[in-house]
Amino acid sequence: MSLPSASAAPSVPSAPSASAAPSVPSAPSASSAPSVPSAPSASSAPSVPSAPCASASSEEEFAAPAAAEAEWSRDRPHPTTNIAPGPTSPRDRHGRKARGMATGPLIGISTYAESDVRWGVWRLDAVLLPAGYPRLVRRAGGLAALLPPDAPEHAAAAVARLDGLVIAGGPDVEPARYGAEPDPRTGPPARARDAWELALIEAALERGLPLLGICRGMQLLNVALGGTLVQHVDGHAEVPGVFGRHPVKPVPGTRYAGLVPEEASVPAFHHQAVDRLGGGLVPSAHAEDGTVEAVELPAAPWVLGVQWHPEMGDDVRVVRALVEAAAAFGRDAPRG
């Protein structure tokens, strides 16, 4: 979203520039120290120049997404009031001793890292995430935090600050990660993202953090636990750039079946799938052609992967269950 143009935006008072600011006297004795001058009033402060891209936008362009977001929020009331308050012990993080769980548990979401991205007048490297992911987390009662690719050794520190984790969809996992040669139809590797997200998964499993893998995220969860992938399947990504829909059937007795007991039509776009299951994983849903569409880890407190894209649909049950598990984790987990 672009910032409003400078001509339409009211001037914002800012701190005075270095040339206009009164010099700060060196520390004299208490009896002779002059009073510190107060900040200038708004009427005398220079206006802040607009961002360079402001000239390429308009007030209407800025207002339209905000109006749409307001309408979206109005139609989908935020359910955080149904989440029990957090504890008031000193071990609480995120300031919850003072404000409880009013904003919901903190859910980290991994992101893309792309080069040569264009927006407004800019053409730069950027970290990206479709807006459906944080919107779905908000609808389910959580607070979203984006986790762009970083050095794998930082993953444990990132996970230690979270209540739950979503590994988002994205490019194909590099076949070398599961001991295979690349199929000609496999996409180019995203090695930095693979390394970062595998480290996030490992840290989340070690900590017992509630974890949801979406599409690529489910495949990477399987690879992290020693499983392999089918590098190409037909019929699950028919039109490039367009999400299709197909039914998935839950496996009775699984966590997923407890959340969604009926056969459901889901939004999907993928051309790879789980082959050999990783250690401890069980399938919890299948497509009509037998493709594994959901997996879970019964030995963990809450670990689930889905091959489809819940952020592109209206069913919040899976992500709401993640958020509820994250809320419980945020209250009960020991703090490092």
N, C-alpha and C positions, 0 to 999 in steps of 0.2 A: 504494500500500500504506500503510495507517495504522500509526502507531507503537503499541506495546503500551501498555495503560493504566497510569497511574501506580501503581495499587495492586498491579499484578503485577510491575512493573519494579524491580529492585534499585536503591537510590540510588547515584548516580555521584558520586564526589568531584569537587569543582570548586574553582577558585581562590576564596579567601575574598572576601567582599564588601568594598566600600570601607570600611565602618564597622568591620569586624573586622580589616582588614589593618594590620600595623604600619607606621607612617610611615617613609618612606625618608629617612635623614638626608642633609643636603646634603653635598657632597663635601668632607670634612675632609682634612687632610694625611695622608699614608700612615701616619705613626707613630701618629696618634690615631684613624683610621677604625674605627668599631665594626664587628663582623662583621655581615653581612647575614642577617637571620633566615631560616631555612628555611621552605618551605611547610608548612602544618599537616598533620598526619597525616590519613589517611582517616577515622579515628574522630572527629576534631574538625571536619572540613570539613562545611559545610552541604550537604544534598542538592540536586541540580539539579531544579527543578520540571519536570514533564513538559510536552510541547508541548500547546497548547490543544486539539488534536484527540484527545488520548489518551483522554479520557473517553468518546469515541464509538466506541472500538474495544475489542477484547478480545484476550487473549493467543492464543486459538485463531485469531482472524482474522489476526493477525500471523504465526503459526507456519505456517499452511496454505500460503501462497505460498512461504515459505522451504523447506518440505518438498518441495513440487512442483518447485521449482528444483533442489534437491539431487538429486531423482530424475531430472530432465531431464539434469543434468550427468553423473550416473552412467551413464545410458544412452548418452550421446554424448560419449565421451572427448575432451578438448581436444587437438587435434592440433598444438599449437605446438611440441612437441618435434621435429617433422619439419622445422622451418624453420631454415635455417642461421644460425649466430650472425652478428651484425652486426660491422662493423669496429671496431677499437679506436683509430682515429685521433682526434685532438682535434676534428675537424670533426663528429663524431657528435652528434646531438641526442637529446633524451628520455633522457639519462643512460645511453646504451647502451655507453659505454666501460666502465662498471662491471658492467652486468648483461646485455650481449648483447641478443638478441632474445627473451628468455624470455617476454615478454608478447605477442609478435607485433607486426606493424606497426600503426601507428595509422591507423584508418579513420574519417574524418569522415562523419556521416550528417545530412543536412538534416532539419528537423522542421516540424511544424505550429506555428502560433501562433493560439490560439483565445481568444475572450472568453467570459466567463460560464460557466466550467467548474466543475462541482461534484465534490468528493470529501470524504469525512468531513463535517466541519462547515463546510467552506470552499466559497466561491463566488467565484472569482477568475479573472483572465486567466491563461493557462497556455501553456507550450510542450509539445507532445505528440508522441509517436512510438509506434506499435504495437511491442510488445516483440519481435515476430518479427524485426525488423531487427537490433538488437544481438545477439540470440540467434544468428542466422544468421552474423553476422560472427565471433562467438566460436567457433561450430562449425567455421568455415572456418579458424580459427587466428589471427584478428586481435583487436585491442583497439578497441572502439567508442567514439567521442566524438561527442556530439550538437552540432549546429550550428544553433541557433535563428536565425530571421531577424534580421538586423542591417543596419547601414548598408552599402550596396554597396562603399563605399571601404575597408571593413575585410576584404573577401573575400581579397585577395592575402595579407594578414598571416595570416589563418586557414589558407589553403592551404599557406603556407610551413612550417607546423608539422605537416603531415600527410604520411602515406605513401600514402594512397589516399582516394578520395572516392566516396560514394554519394549521388546525388540521389534522394530517396524519392518515393513516390507521394503523391497529394494532389488538390487541387481543379483544375478546368480552368484552363489557361493563358489569360490575357486575350487575346481575338482581336486587339486592337489591336497586340499584340506582333508579329504576323505580317501586319499590314495588312488585316485582315478585320473586317467588321461582325459583332456577336454574333448567333448563331442563338438563337431563343427557347428552345431546349433546353440551351444552354450555361449553366453555373453562374455564380454571382457571382464577380467577380474577387478574387484575393488579391494585390494589387499589391505589397505589401511583400515577400511571399515570392517573387513572380516576379522582382523586381529583385535580391534577395539571391542567389537560386539562379542566375540568369543571370550574375551577377558571379562566383560560385563556379566555374561552368563555364568562363567566360572565363579566370580565373586558373589553373585546372587545366590547360586546354589550352596556355596559354602556358608553364607550368612543365613540361609533359610528365608530369603526375601521373596515375597510373592512375585511371580514372573509369568508374563504372557508373551508368547512369540506369535507374530502375525505374518503369514505367508513366508517370505524369506526367513523371518524370525523363528518360525517353527522348524524350517529346514536346518537353520544354524544350530538350534537347540539339539536336534537329532545328531548333527555332526559333532557337536561339543561332547556328546555322550558316546561317541564312537560309531555312530550310524553312518549310512551312505545314502546317496540320492540317485534317483532316476533323472538323467540329464535332459530328457525331453518326453513330454506326454502331449497327445493331441486332445483337442476338445475343451480345454480349460482356459484358453486365451485366444479366442477366435478372431477378434477385430483389434488390431493394435491401438492402444490408447483408450479402449472402451471396456469397462467392466461388464462381464456377462453375469448370468445367474444360473445356478444349478442346485438341485436338492442334495442335502447331506443327511445321512441317517445315523443317529447316535447309537453307540454300543451300550446296551443295558448294563447298569451297575457302575458305570464310570462317573467321574466328577462332571464331565460335560453333559451326560445324560440327565444328571440331577438338576442341571441348570436349564437345559433345553431338551425336554423328554420327547418331543415330537420331531418328525422329519421336517426340516426347514429349508427354504430356498435362500441361498446366500450369495452375496456379490463376490465374484472371484475373477482373478486374472493371474494365471501362473502357467508356466510350461515345464516346470520341474516338480518333483514330488519325492516323498520319503520312500526309500527302498528298504534296506535293512535297518531295523529299529535300533537306536542307541540303547546302551545299557540302562535297564530299569524302566524304559518307556513302554507304554501300552497304547494301542490305537483306541480312540474314543469316538470316532465318527468316520464314515466312508461315503464316497460318492457312488453313484449307480454303477460306474465302471470298475469299482473296487479300489480306486485311489484312496489312500489314507488321507483323510481331511482334518483330523484332529488327533493329537497325542497328549498324554499326560504322564506325570511321574508320581505314582502313588506313594512312594517312600518320602516325598518332600511335602512340606506343609501346603503349598499351593503353587503348582507349576503346570501350565497348560499351553499348548500350541494349537493354533487353528490355521489351516491352509488358505482360508478366504480372508476377506477384508471387512471386518465388522464396522470400521470407520466409514464405510461407504453405504451403510444400511441404517435401518431404524431400530434394530434390536440391540438393546443395551445390556442384556442379561449377563453375557460373558464378562464384559468390562466392569459392570456393577459388582459382580462377584469378586473380581480382582481388587476393586477399590475397597470393598468391605474387608477382604483379607488384609489389605494394606493398612486399613484403619486399626485392625486388631494388632497387626505387627507393630505399628507405630506406638501403640499403648504399652505393649508387653515386652518388646525386645530389649535386651540389655544394650546400653550405649557404650561404644568404644571410646 
